[in-house]
């Protein structure tokens, strides 16, 4: 079986990796943009003059962009305590200033702003205050404080809070985190917007301009899935590792987009440890538009490599994307590419093998709380084309299993107190390849008894290489602590190839035997009639294609020379 949550390109047989709860590489290998404390434009417009104490608040964070869809997050927090959410009243304030454990809030006198605030807040001898202001919080973040006491100064229209800093998970009992791309307009807070304010509140336009002056790292949650590995050796063959493995030419293109997500979290469970899983419900959705890969691997066994050996080799992954909500959570996602190889042969030989994969625009919905409720849609037209096997010997006999498994891993961490990693995998595909030598005296150029042949062909190629392909296609979900289950698996016998090993001519190596036979027959006929005909050797040009991939159903497939028969049987 494949390794579960370990990011690795692996040669495998019957063993599997153990899996930590969190694959830390999900977060460490992604490019993280930082969302900043913000307000929706419509919420700013709708602000009134009422001053309240509440038990539930909404923190808003957004990417630092002025135009186009914005990646944003809303966090709904609930507490049993009274809460003052100070930024809700920015338009009523002249100044906010913190010095050690003291916060001074100076209010406007006109319109009764000060009177309403002093009435609402003067009786607070406990409760919480949440601020996103200069000297009181980090830039772009919210700070949470316990209220120890409140003093009112009517002469200066100032309310003074004595505070003690705390953290969200200790003071709020539940949190709902939502994130995704939004067409709403957002205003990113200018951190010093209220520091020693002397004039009237700026307009929304002024806030927008001043609040977005500094561009942060991209927080659009879009990852480039392009990669290129050419003539790369992942593993050197030694006596301890009896096979060398690398990419002759491996490329990919496409992108992965975190489109939306929602998590409902029981924060009490994180603090008390009453429940190992504080996630009550939640999902993350990804879009993968038009992902394509072309993979040509090379394997060089240096000694006999029997079935059953297991050799891990270094990581091979596509750096992904992610975002951070300051002082609250970090999210990340990337695609992990896993190759499996199992080889049995009688001697050292250089092998070349691979496939092309085209995945149409697709969507993945990962259910965080109930992984078995996850879904994968849009893969109905996945196309897989097997590249012809290549070898530097004419008489090889081997059994080989080759698998390629992209795994989309999503991970998140909440204030270093809880973390989680999971994601869907796709076997695109798993090949079983059996290569045998057949005496050409007993078979024709199609490797079948009574198949067409000629004497010159039999003399030139005493053995023919018969290649039989079988195929498994699968999709499933991997979760924490080695949890894994399949959504679907479909075994299919794909096709066969009959090859001849050419040692002379302009093209040497394995070639389609029937094409070589036709070339020899044409050459013999031309010689008899005096016609000049090119006798250039025919390399292996045929490939095996599988598609479309019907979700949880049967796969159609095509292969050179057997498409009609196979389609008639399978479809």
Secondary structure, DSSP 8 states (H G I E B T S, - for coil): ---SS----EE-SS------SS-THHHHTSEEEEEEEEEEHHHHHT--S----EEEEEEEEE-S-SSS-EEEEEEEEEEEEEEEEGGGGGGGEEEEEEETTEEEEEE--GGGHHHHHHHHHTT-SS-EEEE--TTTS-TT--EEEEEEEEEEETTTTEEEEEEEEE-HHHH-SEEEEEEEEE-S-EEE--TTTTTT--S----HHHHHHHHTSS--S--S-EEE--EEEEEEEEE---SSS-EEEEEEEEEEEEEEEEEEEEEEEEHHHHHH-S-S--EEEEEEEEEEEEEEEEEEEEEEESS---TT--EE----EEEEEEEEETTTEEEEEEEEEEEEEEEEESS--EEEEEEEEEE-SEEEEEESS-GGG-EEES-TT-EEEEEEEEES-SS--EEEEEEEEEEEEEEEEETTTEEEEEEEEEEEEEEEEEEEEEETTTS-TTSSTT----HHHHHH-SEEEEEEEEEEEEEEEE-GGG-EEEEEEEEEEEEEEEEEEE-SSSS-EEEEHHHHHHHHHHHHHHHHHT-------------EEEEEE-TTS-EEEEETTTHHHHHHHH-
